[in-house]
Amino acid sequence: MVKDVKDSFGLVATIDNHIHVEVRKLYPDADLPSFSHEYRGPDVLRLLYKSERGLADLAEGLLLGCFDHFQEEVELQREDLSEGAGTCVAFTMRRTVK
């Protein structure tokens, strides 16, 4: 499913359209968060996380693990759009080294 993914941005961009599709096949009743992304240049990606469960901390940890897996230097900025509830969070990722 993600064998052709070459970097963390490529993996992050596949969450909703590929990874969650496969999860839903295994667990049709799963209440998954939603993710949308927008490239803001070749080295900047903005990811919007939404979930009533408020697990933005988990999402952030998974992003950091993804950067580590691909051995990339990525600056991660987090903006909580839900007044501290963690239910709607924008993550801006900026590659610092290619």
PDB file as gemmi writes it, atoms N, CA and C in Angstrom:
CRYST1    1.000    1.000    1.000  90.00  90.00  90.00 P 1                      
ATOM      1  N   MET A   1       0.821  -1.197   0.000  1.00  0.00           N  
ATOM      2  CA  MET A   1       0.000   0.000   0.000  1.00  0.00           C  
ATOM      3  C   MET A   1       0.865   1.261   0.000  1.00  0.00           C  
ATOM      4  N   VAL A   2       1.931   1.257   0.767  1.00  0.00           N  
ATOM      5  CA  VAL A   2       2.786   2.439   0.828  1.00  0.00           C  
ATOM      6  C   VAL A   2       4.218   2.121   0.420  1.00  0.00           C  
ATOM      7  N   LYS A   3       4.381   1.034  -0.310  1.00  0.00           N  
ATOM      8  CA  LYS A   3       5.733   0.603  -0.679  1.00  0.00           C  
ATOM      9  C   LYS A   3       6.468   1.616  -1.547  1.00  0.00           C  
ATOM     10  N   ASP A   4       5.741   2.426  -2.293  1.00  0.00           N  
ATOM     11  CA  ASP A   4       6.373   3.411  -3.163  1.00  0.00           C  
ATOM     12  C   ASP A   4       6.582   4.766  -2.485  1.00  0.00           C  
ATOM     13  N   VAL A   5       6.203   4.874  -1.213  1.00  0.00           N  
ATOM     14  CA  VAL A   5       6.372   6.123  -0.480  1.00  0.00           C  
ATOM     15  C   VAL A   5       7.855   6.309  -0.179  1.00  0.00           C  
ATOM     16  N   LYS A   6       8.368   7.480  -0.533  1.00  0.00           N  
ATOM     17  CA  LYS A   6       9.809   7.737  -0.408  1.00  0.00           C  
ATOM     18  C   LYS A   6      10.180   8.609   0.785  1.00  0.00           C  
ATOM     19  N   ASP A   7       9.186   9.343   1.352  1.00  0.00           N  
ATOM     20  CA  ASP A   7       9.513  10.249   2.447  1.00  0.00           C  
ATOM     21  C   ASP A   7       8.298  10.454   3.350  1.00  0.00           C  
ATOM     22  N   SER A   8       8.510  11.167   4.438  1.00  0.00           N  
ATOM     23  CA  SER A   8       7.444  11.371   5.412  1.00  0.00           C  
ATOM     24  C   SER A   8       6.272  12.155   4.829  1.00  0.00           C  
ATOM     25  N   PHE A   9       6.538  13.158   3.998  1.00  0.00           N  
ATOM     26  CA  PHE A   9       5.447  13.926   3.415  1.00  0.00           C  
ATOM     27  C   PHE A   9       4.580  13.036   2.533  1.00  0.00           C  
ATOM     28  N   GLY A  10       5.206  12.149   1.795  1.00  0.00           N  
ATOM     29  CA  GLY A  10       4.462  11.221   0.957  1.00  0.00           C  
ATOM     30  C   GLY A  10       3.566  10.308   1.777  1.00  0.00           C  
ATOM     31  N   LEU A  11       4.064   9.848   2.924  1.00  0.00           N  
ATOM     32  CA  LEU A  11       3.258   8.983   3.785  1.00  0.00           C  
ATOM     33  C   LEU A  11       2.106   9.753   4.413  1.00  0.00           C  
ATOM     34  N   VAL A  12       2.394  10.929   4.930  1.00  0.00           N  
ATOM     35  CA  VAL A  12       1.354  11.749   5.560  1.00  0.00           C  
ATOM     36  C   VAL A  12       0.232  12.049   4.565  1.00  0.00           C  
ATOM     37  N   ALA A  13       0.580  12.281   3.328  1.00  0.00           N  
ATOM     38  CA  ALA A  13      -0.420  12.608   2.307  1.00  0.00           C  
ATOM     39  C   ALA A  13      -1.321  11.428   1.962  1.00  0.00           C  
ATOM     40  N   THR A  14      -0.958  10.217   2.370  1.00  0.00           N  
ATOM     41  CA  THR A  14      -1.758   9.036   2.044  1.00  0.00           C  
ATOM     42  C   THR A  14      -2.715   8.610   3.156  1.00  0.00           C  
ATOM     43  N   ILE A  15      -2.688   9.285   4.295  1.00  0.00           N  
ATOM     44  CA  ILE A  15      -3.441   8.808   5.460  1.00  0.00           C  
ATOM     45  C   ILE A  15      -4.911   8.592   5.150  1.00  0.00           C  
ATOM     46  N   ASP A  16      -5.618   9.639   4.747  1.00  0.00           N  
ATOM     47  CA  ASP A  16      -7.067   9.504   4.544  1.00  0.00           C  
ATOM     48  C   ASP A  16      -7.433   8.706   3.306  1.00  0.00           C  
ATOM     49  N   ASN A  17      -6.710   8.878   2.222  1.00  0.00           N  
ATOM     50  CA  ASN A  17      -7.095   8.245   0.957  1.00  0.00           C  
ATOM     51  C   ASN A  17      -6.612   6.817   0.787  1.00  0.00           C  
ATOM     52  N   HIS A  18      -5.622   6.385   1.554  1.00  0.00           N  
ATOM     53  CA  HIS A  18      -5.123   5.035   1.398  1.00  0.00           C  
ATOM     54  C   HIS A  18      -5.148   4.254   2.709  1.00  0.00           C  
ATOM     55  N   ILE A  19      -4.481   4.759   3.703  1.00  0.00           N  
ATOM     56  CA  ILE A  19      -4.358   4.019   4.958  1.00  0.00           C  
ATOM     57  C   ILE A  19      -5.718   3.830   5.622  1.00  0.00           C  
ATOM     58  N   HIS A  20      -6.484   4.911   5.757  1.00  0.00           N  
ATOM     59  CA  HIS A  20      -7.788   4.776   6.409  1.00  0.00           C  
ATOM     60  C   HIS A  20      -8.766   3.948   5.588  1.00  0.00           C  
ATOM     61  N   VAL A  21      -8.625   3.939   4.288  1.00  0.00           N  
ATOM     62  CA  VAL A  21      -9.463   3.081   3.441  1.00  0.00           C  
ATOM     63  C   VAL A  21      -9.216   1.620   3.791  1.00  0.00           C  
ATOM     64  N   GLU A  22      -7.949   1.257   3.948  1.00  0.00           N  
ATOM     65  CA  GLU A  22      -7.604  -0.126   4.299  1.00  0.00           C  
ATOM     66  C   GLU A  22      -8.050  -0.468   5.716  1.00  0.00           C  
ATOM     67  N   VAL A  23      -7.918   0.467   6.645  1.00  0.00           N  
ATOM     68  CA  VAL A  23      -8.369   0.227   8.026  1.00  0.00           C  
ATOM     69  C   VAL A  23      -9.872  -0.017   8.036  1.00  0.00           C  
ATOM     70  N   ARG A  24     -10.626   0.761   7.253  1.00  0.00           N  
ATOM     71  CA  ARG A  24     -12.082   0.592   7.209  1.00  0.00           C  
ATOM     72  C   ARG A  24     -12.493  -0.774   6.639  1.00  0.00           C  
ATOM     73  N   LYS A  25     -11.666  -1.341   5.770  1.00  0.00           N  
ATOM     74  CA  LYS A  25     -11.958  -2.679   5.256  1.00  0.00           C  
ATOM     75  C   LYS A  25     -11.890  -3.705   6.378  1.00  0.00           C  
ATOM     76  N   LEU A  26     -10.941  -3.540   7.274  1.00  0.00           N  
ATOM     77  CA  LEU A  26     -10.780  -4.467   8.397  1.00  0.00           C  
ATOM     78  C   LEU A  26     -11.741  -4.168   9.536  1.00  0.00           C  
ATOM     79  N   TYR A  27     -11.998  -2.884   9.763  1.00  0.00           N  
ATOM     80  CA  TYR A  27     -12.836  -2.448  10.879  1.00  0.00           C  
ATOM     81  C   TYR A  27     -13.862  -1.431  10.380  1.00  0.00           C  
ATOM     82  N   PRO A  28     -14.942  -1.921   9.771  1.00  0.00           N  
ATOM     83  CA  PRO A  28     -15.912  -1.012   9.143  1.00  0.00           C  
ATOM     84  C   PRO A  28     -16.553  -0.016  10.104  1.00  0.00           C  
ATOM     85  N   ASP A  29     -16.630  -0.351  11.377  1.00  0.00           N  
ATOM     86  CA  ASP A  29     -17.273   0.539  12.340  1.00  0.00           C  
ATOM     87  C   ASP A  29     -16.283   1.451  13.055  1.00  0.00           C  
ATOM     88  N   ALA A  30     -15.032   1.440  12.640  1.00  0.00           N  
ATOM     89  CA  ALA A  30     -14.008   2.257  13.311  1.00  0.00           C  
ATOM     90  C   ALA A  30     -14.338   3.745  13.183  1.00  0.00           C  
ATOM     91  N   ASP A  31     -14.162   4.448  14.275  1.00  0.00           N  
ATOM     92  CA  ASP A  31     -14.364   5.901  14.302  1.00  0.00           C  
ATOM     93  C   ASP A  31     -13.000   6.550  14.139  1.00  0.00           C  
ATOM     94  N   LEU A  32     -12.610   6.769  12.896  1.00  0.00           N  
ATOM     95  CA  LEU A  32     -11.274   7.269  12.597  1.00  0.00           C  
ATOM     96  C   LEU A  32     -11.259   8.787  12.515  1.00  0.00           C  
ATOM     97  N   PRO A  33     -10.131   9.376  12.852  1.00  0.00           N  
ATOM     98  CA  PRO A  33     -10.013  10.823  12.670  1.00  0.00           C  
ATOM     99  C   PRO A  33      -9.967  11.146  11.175  1.00  0.00           C  
ATOM    100  N   SER A  34     -10.194  12.401  10.844  1.00  0.00           N  
ATOM    101  CA  SER A  34     -10.037  12.800   9.448  1.00  0.00           C  
ATOM    102  C   SER A  34      -8.777  13.658   9.327  1.00  0.00           C  
ATOM    103  N   PHE A  35      -8.150  13.543   8.190  1.00  0.00           N  
ATOM    104  CA  PHE A  35      -6.946  14.300   7.889  1.00  0.00           C  
ATOM    105  C   PHE A  35      -7.097  14.904   6.499  1.00  0.00           C  
ATOM    106  N   SER A  36      -6.701  16.125   6.362  1.00  0.00           N  
ATOM    107  CA  SER A  36      -6.578  16.730   5.040  1.00  0.00           C  
ATOM    108  C   SER A  36      -5.221  17.410   5.012  1.00  0.00           C  
ATOM    109  N   HIS A  37      -4.686  17.533   3.825  1.00  0.00           N  
ATOM    110  CA  HIS A  37      -3.350  18.127   3.724  1.00  0.00           C  
ATOM    111  C   HIS A  37      -3.278  19.111   2.564  1.00  0.00           C  
ATOM    112  N   GLU A  38      -2.303  19.989   2.679  1.00  0.00           N  
ATOM    113  CA  GLU A  38      -2.068  20.988   1.644  1.00  0.00           C  
ATOM    114  C   GLU A  38      -0.567  21.253   1.572  1.00  0.00           C  
ATOM    115  N   TYR A  39      -0.014  21.066   0.392  1.00  0.00           N  
ATOM    116  CA  TYR A  39       1.392  21.414   0.186  1.00  0.00           C  
ATOM    117  C   TYR A  39       1.490  22.927   0.063  1.00  0.00           C  
ATOM    118  N   ARG A  40       2.415  23.507   0.789  1.00  0.00           N  
ATOM    119  CA  ARG A  40       2.646  24.954   0.727  1.00  0.00           C  
ATOM    120  C   ARG A  40       4.042  25.241   0.195  1.00  0.00           C  
ATOM    121  N   GLY A  41       4.494  24.380  -0.660  1.00  0.00           N  
ATOM    122  CA  GLY A  41       5.819  24.460  -1.247  1.00  0.00           C  
ATOM    123  C   GLY A  41       6.434  23.072  -1.203  1.00  0.00           C  
ATOM    124  N   PRO A  42       7.570  22.874  -1.846  1.00  0.00           N  
ATOM    125  CA  PRO A  42       8.170  21.539  -1.913  1.00  0.00           C  
ATOM    126  C   PRO A  42       8.620  20.999  -0.551  1.00  0.00           C  
ATOM    127  N   ASP A  43       8.865  21.891   0.404  1.00  0.00           N  
ATOM    128  CA  ASP A  43       9.358  21.461   1.705  1.00  0.00           C  
ATOM    129  C   ASP A  43       8.439  21.847   2.856  1.00  0.00           C  
ATOM    130  N   VAL A  44       7.192  22.198   2.539  1.00  0.00           N  
ATOM    131  CA  VAL A  44       6.235  22.582   3.579  1.00  0.00           C  
ATOM    132  C   VAL A  44       4.903  21.880   3.314  1.00  0.00           C  
ATOM    133  N   LEU A  45       4.414  21.200   4.339  1.00  0.00           N  
ATOM    134  CA  LEU A  45       3.135  20.492   4.247  1.00  0.00           C  
ATOM    135  C   LEU A  45       2.308  20.847   5.472  1.00  0.00           C  
ATOM    136  N   ARG A  46       1.053  21.180   5.256  1.00  0.00           N  
ATOM    137  CA  ARG A  46       0.132  21.469   6.360  1.00  0.00           C  
ATOM    138  C   ARG A  46      -0.870  20.331   6.428  1.00  0.00           C  
ATOM    139  N   LEU A  47      -1.019  19.773   7.621  1.00  0.00           N  
ATOM    140  CA  LEU A  47      -1.941  18.666   7.856  1.00  0.00           C  
ATOM    141  C   LEU A  47      -2.989  19.125   8.854  1.00  0.00           C  
ATOM    142  N   LEU A  48      -4.250  18.916   8.526  1.00  0.00           N  
ATOM    143  CA  LEU A  48      -5.332  19.262   9.426  1.00  0.00           C  
ATOM    144  C   LEU A  48      -5.918  17.979  10.002  1.00  0.00           C  
ATOM    145  N   TYR A  49      -5.863  17.859  11.320  1.00  0.00           N  
ATOM    146  CA  TYR A  49      -6.384  16.704  12.064  1.00  0.00           C  
ATOM    147  C   TYR A  49      -7.709  17.097  12.690  1.00  0.00           C  
ATOM    148  N   LYS A  50      -8.727  16.226  12.544  1.00  0.00           N  
ATOM    149  CA  LYS A  50     -10.022  16.440  13.192  1.00  0.00           C  
ATOM    150  C   LYS A  50     -10.517  15.129  13.776  1.00  0.00           C  
ATOM    151  N   SER A  51     -10.867  15.180  15.059  1.00  0.00           N  
ATOM    152  CA  SER A  51     -11.444  14.017  15.720  1.00  0.00           C  
ATOM    153  C   SER A  51     -12.092  14.460  17.016  1.00  0.00           C  
ATOM    154  N   GLU A  52     -13.280  13.981  17.262  1.00  0.00           N  
ATOM    155  CA  GLU A  52     -13.968  14.294  18.515  1.00  0.00           C  
ATOM    156  C   GLU A  52     -13.254  13.680  19.723  1.00  0.00           C  
ATOM    157  N   ARG A  53     -12.392  12.721  19.479  1.00  0.00           N  
ATOM    158  CA  ARG A  53     -11.660  12.078  20.581  1.00  0.00           C  
ATOM    159  C   ARG A  53     -10.542  12.947  21.135  1.00  0.00           C  
ATOM    160  N   GLY A  54     -10.112  13.930  20.391  1.00  0.00           N  
ATOM    161  CA  GLY A  54      -9.086  14.837  20.882  1.00  0.00           C  
ATOM    162  C   GLY A  54      -7.741  14.172  21.112  1.00  0.00           C  
ATOM    163  N   LEU A  55      -7.306  13.378  20.152  1.00  0.00           N  
ATOM    164  CA  LEU A  55      -6.038  12.657  20.283  1.00  0.00           C  
ATOM    165  C   LEU A  55      -4.936  13.291  19.425  1.00  0.00           C  
ATOM    166  N   ALA A  56      -4.904  14.614  19.416  1.00  0.00           N  
ATOM    167  CA  ALA A  56      -3.890  15.309  18.632  1.00  0.00           C  
ATOM    168  C   ALA A  56      -2.487  15.001  19.139  1.00  0.00           C  
ATOM    169  N   ASP A  57      -2.347  14.736  20.438  1.00  0.00           N  
ATOM    170  CA  ASP A  57      -1.027  14.367  20.973  1.00  0.00           C  
ATOM    171  C   ASP A  57      -0.538  13.074  20.329  1.00  0.00           C  
ATOM    172  N   LEU A  58      -1.437  12.122  20.157  1.00  0.00           N  
ATOM    173  CA  LEU A  58      -1.081  10.864  19.499  1.00  0.00           C  
ATOM    174  C   LEU A  58      -0.695  11.117  18.044  1.00  0.00           C  
ATOM    175  N   ALA A  59      -1.479  11.932  17.353  1.00  0.00           N  
ATOM    176  CA  ALA A  59      -1.166  12.263  15.960  1.00  0.00           C  
ATOM    177  C   ALA A  59       0.215  12.898  15.872  1.00  0.00           C  
ATOM    178  N   GLU A  60       0.520  13.798  16.790  1.00  0.00           N  
ATOM    179  CA  GLU A  60       1.835  14.443  16.784  1.00  0.00           C  
ATOM    180  C   GLU A  60       2.945  13.418  17.005  1.00  0.00           C  
ATOM    181  N   GLY A  61       2.744  12.506  17.936  1.00  0.00           N  
ATOM    182  CA  GLY A  61       3.744  11.466  18.177  1.00  0.00           C  
ATOM    183  C   GLY A  61       3.969  10.583  16.962  1.00  0.00           C  
ATOM    184  N   LEU A  62       2.893  10.259  16.259  1.00  0.00           N  
ATOM    185  CA  LEU A  62       3.019   9.452  15.046  1.00  0.00           C  
ATOM    186  C   LEU A  62       3.764  10.213  13.949  1.00  0.00           C  
ATOM    187  N   LEU A  63       3.525  11.509  13.853  1.00  0.00           N  
ATOM    188  CA  LEU A  63       4.262  12.324  12.885  1.00  0.00           C  
ATOM    189  C   LEU A  63       5.755  12.324  13.213  1.00  0.00           C  
ATOM    190  N   LEU A  64       6.083  12.512  14.477  1.00  0.00           N  
ATOM    191  CA  LEU A  64       7.492  12.515  14.882  1.00  0.00           C  
ATOM    192  C   LEU A  64       8.145  11.160  14.595  1.00  0.00           C  
ATOM    193  N   GLY A  65       7.410  10.073  14.836  1.00  0.00           N  
ATOM    194  CA  GLY A  65       7.919   8.743  14.519  1.00  0.00           C  
ATOM    195  C   GLY A  65       8.123   8.557  13.024  1.00  0.00           C  
ATOM    196  N   CYS A  66       7.241   9.131  12.233  1.00  0.00           N  
ATOM    197  CA  CYS A  66       7.353   9.064  10.770  1.00  0.00           C  
ATOM    198  C   CYS A  66       8.620   9.777  10.303  1.00  0.00           C  
ATOM    199  N   PHE A  67       8.877  10.955  10.856  1.00  0.00           N  
ATOM    200  CA  PHE A  67      10.084  11.695  10.487  1.00  0.00           C  
ATOM    201  C   PHE A  67      11.326  10.892  10.853  1.00  0.00           C  
ATOM    202  N   ASP A  68      11.283  10.278  12.020  1.00  0.00           N  
ATOM    203  CA  ASP A  68      12.413   9.461  12.479  1.00  0.00           C  
ATOM    204  C   ASP A  68      12.610   8.252  11.562  1.00  0.00           C  
ATOM    205  N   HIS A  69      11.512   7.594  11.197  1.00  0.00           N  
ATOM    206  CA  HIS A  69      11.587   6.414  10.326  1.00  0.00           C  
ATOM    207  C   HIS A  69      12.279   6.752   8.998  1.00  0.00           C  
ATOM    208  N   PHE A  70      11.923   7.900   8.427  1.00  0.00           N  
ATOM    209  CA  PHE A  70      12.507   8.295   7.145  1.00  0.00           C  
ATOM    210  C   PHE A  70      13.816   9.067   7.316  1.00  0.00           C  
ATOM    211  N   GLN A  71      14.250   9.196   8.560  1.00  0.00           N  
ATOM    212  CA  GLN A  71      15.507   9.879   8.893  1.00  0.00           C  
ATOM    213  C   GLN A  71      15.552  11.281   8.286  1.00  0.00           C  
ATOM    214  N   GLU A  72      14.459  12.017   8.525  1.00  0.00           N  
ATOM    215  CA  GLU A  72      14.341  13.369   7.997  1.00  0.00           C  
ATOM    216  C   GLU A  72      14.339  14.388   9.140  1.00  0.00           C  
ATOM    217  N   GLU A  73      14.908  15.541   8.854  1.00  0.00           N  
ATOM    218  CA  GLU A  73      14.865  16.667   9.784  1.00  0.00           C  
ATOM    219  C   GLU A  73      13.655  17.509   9.389  1.00  0.00           C  
ATOM    220  N   VAL A  74      12.645  17.513  10.251  1.00  0.00           N  
ATOM    221  CA  VAL A  74      11.418  18.246   9.956  1.00  0.00           C  
ATOM    222  C   VAL A  74      11.033  19.065  11.186  1.00  0.00           C  
ATOM    223  N   GLU A  75      10.824  20.344  10.966  1.00  0.00           N  
ATOM    224  CA  GLU A  75      10.324  21.216  12.027  1.00  0.00           C  
ATOM    225  C   GLU A  75       8.807  21.077  12.046  1.00  0.00           C  
ATOM    226  N   LEU A  76       8.242  20.820  13.222  1.00  0.00           N  
ATOM    227  CA  LEU A  76       6.798  20.618  13.345  1.00  0.00           C  
ATOM    228  C   LEU A  76       6.206  21.727  14.203  1.00  0.00           C  
ATOM    229  N   GLN A  77       5.254  22.448  13.630  1.00  0.00           N  
ATOM    230  CA  GLN A  77       4.527  23.467  14.376  1.00  0.00           C  
ATOM    231  C   GLN A  77       3.085  22.997  14.532  1.00  0.00           C  
ATOM    232  N   ARG A  78       2.541  23.235  15.704  1.00  0.00           N  
ATOM    233  CA  ARG A  78       1.190  22.771  16.018  1.00  0.00           C  
ATOM    234  C   ARG A  78       0.321  23.956  16.407  1.00  0.00           C  
ATOM    235  N   GLU A  79      -0.862  24.029  15.797  1.00  0.00           N  
ATOM    236  CA  GLU A  79      -1.816  25.085  16.114  1.00  0.00           C  
ATOM    237  C   GLU A  79      -3.160  24.448  16.444  1.00  0.00           C  
ATOM    238  N   ASP A  80      -3.580  24.556  17.698  1.00  0.00           N  
ATOM    239  CA  ASP A  80      -4.858  23.991  18.120  1.00  0.00           C  
ATOM    240  C   ASP A  80      -5.971  24.950  17.727  1.00  0.00           C  
ATOM    241  N   LEU A  81      -6.832  24.517  16.835  1.00  0.00           N  
ATOM    242  CA  LEU A  81      -7.939  25.336  16.347  1.00  0.00           C  
ATOM    243  C   LEU A  81      -9.221  25.078  17.123  1.00  0.00           C  
ATOM    244  N   SER A  82      -9.120  24.283  18.196  1.00  0.00           N  
ATOM    245  CA  SER A  82     -10.299  23.906  18.978  1.00  0.00           C  
ATOM    246  C   SER A  82     -10.197  24.408  20.420  1.00  0.00           C  
ATOM    247  N   GLU A  83      -9.512  25.520  20.609  1.00  0.00           N  
ATOM    248  CA  GLU A  83      -9.399  26.158  21.920  1.00  0.00           C  
ATOM    249  C   GLU A  83      -8.871  25.213  22.990  1.00  0.00           C  
ATOM    250  N   GLY A  84      -7.871  24.432  22.642  1.00  0.00           N  
ATOM    251  CA  GLY A  84      -7.225  23.553  23.604  1.00  0.00           C  
ATOM    252  C   GLY A  84      -7.821  22.163  23.744  1.00  0.00           C  
ATOM    253  N   ALA A  85      -8.898  21.875  23.027  1.00  0.00           N  
ATOM    254  CA  ALA A  85      -9.549  20.563  23.142  1.00  0.00           C  
ATOM    255  C   ALA A  85      -8.799  19.473  22.388  1.00  0.00           C  
ATOM    256  N   GLY A  86      -7.955  19.856  21.439  1.00  0.00           N  
ATOM    257  CA  GLY A  86      -7.218  18.878  20.650  1.00  0.00           C  
ATOM    258  C   GLY A  86      -8.065  18.138  19.642  1.00  0.00           C  
ATOM    259  N   THR A  87      -9.232  18.673  19.324  1.00  0.00           N  
ATOM    260  CA  THR A  87     -10.121  17.999  18.370  1.00  0.00           C  
ATOM    261  C   THR A  87      -9.949  18.495  16.935  1.00  0.00           C  
ATOM    262  N   CYS A  88      -9.311  19.645  16.796  1.00  0.00           N  
ATOM    263  CA  CYS A  88      -9.016  20.194  15.472  1.00  0.00           C  
ATOM    264  C   CYS A  88      -7.665  20.899  15.569  1.00  0.00           C  
ATOM    265  N   VAL A  89      -6.668  20.287  14.955  1.00  0.00           N  
ATOM    266  CA  VAL A  89      -5.309  20.795  15.086  1.00  0.00           C  
ATOM    267  C   VAL A  89      -4.649  20.842  13.714  1.00  0.00           C  
ATOM    268  N   ALA A  90      -3.997  21.956  13.434  1.00  0.00           N  
ATOM    269  CA  ALA A  90      -3.222  22.098  12.206  1.00  0.00           C  
ATOM    270  C   ALA A  90      -1.752  21.868  12.537  1.00  0.00           C  
ATOM    271  N   PHE A  91      -1.128  20.950  11.807  1.00  0.00           N  
ATOM    272  CA  PHE A  91       0.294  20.691  11.945  1.00  0.00           C  
ATOM    273  C   PHE A  91       0.960  21.217  10.678  1.00  0.00           C  
ATOM    274  N   THR A  92       1.955  22.079  10.855  1.00  0.00           N  
ATOM    275  CA  THR A  92       2.731  22.553   9.718  1.00  0.00           C  
ATOM    276  C   THR A  92       4.107  21.926   9.815  1.00  0.00           C  
ATOM    277  N   MET A  93       4.486  21.213   8.759  1.00  0.00           N  
ATOM    278  CA  MET A  93       5.755  20.494   8.710  1.00  0.00           C  
ATOM    279  C   MET A  93       6.665  21.174   7.695  1.00  0.00           C  
ATOM    280  N   ARG A  94       7.863  21.460   8.127  1.00  0.00           N  
ATOM    281  CA  ARG A  94       8.825  22.123   7.255  1.00  0.00           C  
ATOM    282  C   ARG A  94      10.129  21.315   7.279  1.00  0.00           C  
ATOM    283  N   ARG A  95      10.491  20.769   6.109  1.00  0.00           N  
ATOM    284  CA  ARG A  95      11.756  20.054   6.016  1.00  0.00           C  
ATOM    285  C   ARG A  95      12.906  21.038   6.188  1.00  0.00           C  
ATOM    286  N   THR A  96      13.837  20.712   7.064  1.00  0.00           N  
ATOM    287  CA  THR A  96      14.947  21.621   7.311  1.00  0.00           C  
ATOM    288  C   THR A  96      16.223  21.168   6.596  1.00  0.00           C  
ATOM    289  N   VAL A  97      16.296  19.895   6.241  1.00  0.00           N  
ATOM    290  CA  VAL A  97      17.449  19.343   5.517  1.00  0.00           C  
ATOM    291  C   VAL A  97      16.913  18.372   4.490  1.00  0.00           C  
ATOM    292  N   LYS A  98      17.447  18.421   3.282  1.00  0.00           N  
ATOM    293  CA  LYS A  98      17.008  17.473   2.244  1.00  0.00           C  
ATOM    294  C   LYS A  98      17.907  16.287   2.226  1.00  0.00           C  
TER     295      LYS A  98                                                      
END                                                                             
